[in-house]
Each structure stands twice: as structure tokens, then as C-alpha cells.
Amino acid sequence: MSIKDGLSAIANDVLADVQKEAEAKLVAAKNDAKEALKAAKQQADKNYQAVVNQESIRAEAEKRRITSVTEVEVRNYLLQAKEELVDAAFEKTLSKLKEFAVSDEYHRYLIKRIHEVSKELNQKSLVMQVNARDKAWLTEEELSQLSKKLKCELKILDQTGDFIGGFKTQTEDGKIAYDSTIDSKFNELKPQLRVELAKVMFKEES
């Protein structure tokens, strides 16, 4: 399974978790917005009646102004609620990715990705950067075995990377570089995940 497929699978799990929460929050947001709009219209009617006998044109304009402003505020409130739900879904996805990055399955995934990227780049030697946790278990012996299998000398940089998992690799002269971190793949998929989240959580409003 590719990292793209893996991320999509994790995102789908998150969708199931947040769908009910999203529906409840949006219902509450809509109810609050309706109440706010109702109250504003009532206030506008009171203001209108207060001055209608003196300045009817001005009163009508005031009523329209209050109602218009409040409707914009209601839309903004709902948009903010939706955006908060999307952000929460992204956070849950990242939490699941962090859990994955400390699992035995992740170790197998990382070795597989090193194989795939090394074959794709087809170089005699590659320099890799991993995070501190992965550097601890990617020993010289492990790298030596991988290098023999791949017929490519693999070296690990002393400086570790600040990312969830995966690795960055480049040729020794730095002319070819490849980012295979979980973080970069997640960021690439974010727009697509946002669309999928919207389809599930923000169905056409009645």
C-alpha cells in the first residue's frame, strides 16, 4: 500500500469519527445563527417602528442595514464552524499518523519506501535524513544489509529531521533530492482530503 493510499485510509477512519460530531455542531451552529438572525430582525422591526412616522425612508434603510449585516455575520459564523471541524479532522489524522509512526507496521513501511525510492533514483549512493526515533533503530548493520540488497550505498546524516516519519534523501553532490516524509505526503494530500471531508460533513444544506 502506498503512502497516499495509507493516508487516505487513515483519513477515512477520521471521517467516520468526526461525522456525527460535525452534524451535531453544525445543527447547533445553525440554530444559534437562526436565533441571532431572528433577534436582529425583531430589533430592526422595533427600530423601524420607532421612527417610521417621522422618517419612513430612513427607517426602511436602517431595517435593511441591520438585517443585511446580521445575515453576513450568520454566514461567517457557519463558515467558521465548518473550518474548525475541518481543522479538527486534520488534527485527528495527524494524531493517527503519529501513532502509525511508532508501530511495527511503520518499520516495515519505512524499509519498503527506502527500497522503492532507491530503485526509482537508481544511484550508486544516497544520503538520507531521518528523525531521531528512526535513527535509533536504523543501525549500521541494518543499513549495510539494505545497501547490499539495493546495490546502493546508504548513509544516514548525523543531523536528524523534525518530521513525523519517513525520510529525505539526496545524492552526495546534492543534485538530486527527494522528500518521502509522511509530513510532505500529508500536505500534498490536504486539498484532496479537504474535499472528501466537505463531502461527508457538509452536505447540501436544506
N, C-alpha and C positions, 0 to 999 in steps of 0.2 A: 504493500500500500504506500503510495507517495505521500509526502508531507502535505500536499494540497488536499488529498483525499482524507488524510488523518485529521487535518484542521477542520474540514467540512463536517466530518463525523462528530468531532467534539462540539462544533457549533450547533449541530442538530440536536445533540443532547441538551445543550443550553437552552435551545428554543423550547423544548418540552418543559424545562424547569420554569422558564420565565413567562410562558404564555398566559397562565392563569393569573400570575401577578400583574402582568401587563393589562389584562382585561379588567381586573378589579380597580387598578389605579386609574385607567382611562375613564371608566364609568364614574368614579369618584370625581375626577377632574371635570368631566362633562357636567355632572350635577352641580359642582361648585360654580362652574362657569355660567350655567343657566341661571343659578340663583343670583350671581353677581349682575348678569345682564338684566334680569327681572327687576332687581332692586334699582339699578341705574335708570331703567325706563320709567319706573314709578317715580323716582326723583325728578326725572326730566319732565314727567307729566305735571308734578307739583309745581316745578319752576315755571312751566308753561302756563298753568292756570293762574299763577300768582301775578303774571304780568300781561296776560292775554288781553285784558280790557284796555291796557294802556298802550302797549306796543306789540301788536299782533305779529308783525313781520319779524321783529327782533326775537320774540318769544319762540316762533317756529324754528328760527335758525339755531337758537340755543338748544332746543329739544333735539334737533338733528345732530348738533355737535356732540352732545353728551352721549347719545346713542351710538354714534359712529366711533368715538374714542373707545367706548366700552367694548364694542364688538371687536375692535383691533386688539384690545387687551385680552379678551377671551381667546382669540385665535393664538396669540402669543403664549398664553398660559398653557393651552393644549399642546402647542409645538414644543414648549419647554418640557412638559411632562413626557412626551414621546421621546425627546432627545435623552432625557435622563434614563429612560428604560433601555434605550439602545446602548448607552454608556455602561449601564449595569450589566447588560448581556455580554459586552466586550470584556468587562472585568471578570465575569464568571468564566468566560472562555479562557482568559489568561490564567486564571487560577487552576483550571483543569490542565492546561499546558504545563504549568509548573509541577503539578502532581505527576504528569506523564514523564517529565524530565528527571525524576528521581526513581523511576520504576525500572525493573529488569528489562521490560519491553523496549524502553528507550535505549538501553545499551545496545541491544540488537539493531535497533533502528539506526543508531549513530554509525555503527560499523558498516551497515549496508549502504548508508549515504556516502561514507568515505570511499567505499568501493565504486559506487556509481559516479561520483564526481571525478575520481582519479581516472577512471576509464574514459569519461567524457573529455577531460582536459588532455589526456594522452601525453603526459610529460614524464621525463626521467626522474624528476624530483619535485616535491611540493612542500611548502612550508604552511603549517596550519596553526590557527589560533583557536583555542577552546576556552571555556570558562574554568574557574578554579576547581570546581567539583569534578569535571570531566578529566582535567589534567591529572587528578589524583589517581584515577583508575586506568587511564591510558598510559601504561608503563612502557619503558624502553623495550621490554620483551614483547608486549602486545604490538607495538609499532613495528618492531623488527619482523614479526610474523606477517603483519599486514603488507609490509614493504615487499617481502618475498612473493607473496601471493599476487600482488598487483604489478610486480616488476617496476616499482616506483619508490624511490627513497622518500619516506615521510618523516618530516621533522616537526616538532611542536615548539612554538615560540615560548620563551620564558614568560613574557607578558601575557597574562590571561585577559579574556574579554568579559565585558559586562553585558551578558545576554543570557536568556533562559536556557538555551541549549543549542545543539548543532555546532557549526564551526565556520570559520572564514579561512579560505585557502588562497595561496598565490604561488606563482613560480618564484624561484630565488631572486631573479632580476626584477620582480615586481611588475612585469609587463602584462601578465595575465592574472586576474583576481576573480574570485568567486565567493559570493556570500550565501552560505547554506545554513544560516542560523534560523532557528524557529521564529525568532522575532521578526526577521525580514520577510519570511514567508507569510506570517500572520498579517503584517502591514500590507503586503501585496493583496491579500485576500479580503481586507477590511471592506472595501467598497462593495464587493460581491456579497459578503456576509451581511452588510447593512441592508442590502436589497432583500435578502432572504428573511432577515429579521422583520423588516417592514411588512412583507407579505403575510407573515404569521401573526404579528402582533397588531398591525394597524390596518385591519380590513376596512373596506369602504364603509364610511360612517353612514348610519341611517339617519 
